[in-house]
């Protein structure tokens, strides 16, 4: 079945530390790939997306993600965490023929401590 | 409006009652989606509308769930004879279209939190 897997439901980092949130997809045909963020008591918003252009994608708030076909991965990174990055992050995919239907991972809750 | 609007923001109901959840998408957006977010479950796709038609309703969990969209705008998700397992946050999203630069760029509302007692 087409799916997307996020490793780690909770990630905790210190302020200023590297953020790495993992995402793997399950298709031999690269889908469109996305990261969405949900801040507390807010709706989801698009962080960044990969649509077969450059493999390194830059998003808002200093986040970026690299598409690696050989690893079927699209991990999200940020060099230096800020307290305001605390949120839930969702990796999502659209598979070909999927009516623009996003299939979401289970989410990773990022905590940033001083 | 400026964003996707959902109502009610919170709904508490008793088991067996029917509920209606409303979504007002961004003006001009032809695509509309309903998702369900349960604790620890991520976001579960329910149904997709293009205009007033629903080409993909594969995510509706049972025949107690139905949705409609009228005038290519407002959508209503109806849950009949609610059960406790229906408790979740129901999210609506809209998109300008189904391809091109807008691919995957969904604009989400803040959701309707449903609690079934």
Interface residues (C-beta under 8 A of the other chain):
Chain A: X9 X32 X34 X41 X42 X43 X44 X45 X46 X49 X51 X90 X92 X94 X99 X100 X101 X102 X103 X104 X105 X106 X107
Chain B: X3 X4 X31 X33 X35 X40 X41 X42 X43 X44 X45 X48 X50 X55 X56 X91 X93 X95 X97 X98 X99 X102 X103 X104 X105 X106 X108 X109 X110 X111
